Amino acid sequence: VETTSNFTISRVSYTPDAFILRNFLTPEDSETIMNDATASHMDTAETITEGDTTSRKFCQVSWLPSGGPGTSWLVSSLMQATANLFLT
């Protein structure tokens, strides 16, 4: 089965450098990461805007460690693939 990807990358900030990678993960990758997060008891991400004391849950923001104990093989592989995108 051949599939196509609508992968896009958009810069959202220069300081700090921040990008949005859309359609970078397969549904299977996403499921694996969510299962790993559940197994390691990760909490729901929250964001807070400067000057606003309320937080937003389910903001589609996440942080995953790229190394160290308990790092998923998939996350390590994705970090390498992402680095290669920015270096080419």
Helices and strands as residue ranges (DSSP letters): E 8-14, E 17-22, H 27-39, E 46-48, E 55-57, H 73-87
